[in-house]
Amino acid sequence: MSQTKHPKKICVVTGTRAEYGLLFWLMKAIEAHPDLELQVIATGMHLSPEFGLTYQEIEKDFTIDKKIEMLLSSDSTVGIAKSMGLAQISFADAYADLTPDLVVVLGDRYEIFSAASTAMILNIPIAHLHGGETTEGAFDEAIRHSITKMSHLHFAAAEDYKARIIQLGEQPERVFNVGGLGIDNIKKLKLLSRVEFEQSIDFKLDQKNILVTFHPVTLEQATAKTQFQNLLNAIDQLENTHIIFTKANSDTDGRVINKMIDDYVGANPQKSVGFTSLGQSRYLSALQYMDACVGNSSSGLIEAPSFHIGSINIGDRQKGRLKAASIIDCAPEKASVLAAFTTLYSDEFKAQLPALENPYGDGGASEKIIKILAAQDLSNILKKTFYNLA
């Protein structure tokens, strides 16, 4: 007598607004697939009033199976280390209740490290998205590669990153180049018209417009305030320019940056506006009407080039990532940032933007991943053999 085949339980973990935006279409595809069952764990910033309680956005789209509170009020290094321990305890209970067949994690944040390390100890296979990348200015670099070594399936955003995952000893047949997940959002989301976007943020755009997202560089001691002040001093020199700020994540010293944004917007309400979270639709809609994405967010490297706009990438946080020709690197100093703006508005730079190619592909990542997840036999996946390069 044949046994009934049960759908594979795929547990997706999300801790930040940006990461959820990247996971959205994959989660939709898992939910719709007859052989897969979606489980959702929300943690980290999603559950924090300070960061906009963004789990409520997830609940408009999906059922959240578990909410894992882990953020302490402190964003010091000690506070974050303690948050990781709290997360690990809670993930153990969540996985024990949900009994997933596979845990899906994306990227390199500390809450995702806790999710992955707990799954590893509980002998739950892990699929890791956006591995193999390098961000030499952040402790995310070490976290990302550690998650790679704990994971069993790997979905890279580019061929170079696939090669790096294999270089870390992962078997080539378990490493897949699917492109950047963020490109799927650009292709599939209905973006807002300029008027709709202005109404949605209650703010009028100007002749020139920039979107600023700046996060602390976690491998540098107490530099957040100085670096962000240098950026503010530079953009204050710009003429006929409106500024949209999105706030920093719950990294070390993130609250320092967020207070500085509030203070700047309070003093300059006619030309600037700040948001804890724009959400994916408004964030991507904004990029249509910006001259540049400014700061040190990965979105300036991964999503912004698809809109054929420039990105001013400040400092070392994204050092080592693949970059389109639209990325202008500069130091976190006023003069260097102003020089980057001069380049941005130069005729030579603007002339290359229409033909720009995004190194993270042209979409379709979620469809590629879902085919592999549905077909993958998970029964003997836990024991890994280190792959030696010839």
Buried (B, 14 or more C-beta within 10 A) or exposed (E): EEEEEEBBBBBBBBBBBBBBBBBBBBBBBBBEBEEBBBBBBBBBBBBBEBBBBBBEBBBEEBEBBBBBBBBBEEBEEEBBEBBBEBBBEBBBEBBEEBEBBBBBBBBBBBBBBBBBBBBBEBEBBBBBBBBBBBBBBBBBBEBBBBBBBBBBBBBBBBBBBBBBBBEBBBBEEBBBBBBBBBBBBBEEBEBBEEEEBBEBBEBEBEEBBBBBBBBBBBBBEEBBBEBBBBBBBBBBEBEEBBBBBBBBBBBBBBBBBBEBBEEBBEEBEEBBBBBBBBBBBBBBBBBBBBBBBBBBBBBBBBBBBBBBBBBBBBBBBBBEBBBBBBBBBBBBBBEBBBBBBEBBEEEEBBEEBEEBEBBBBBBBBBEBBBBBBBEBEBEEBEEBEEBEEE
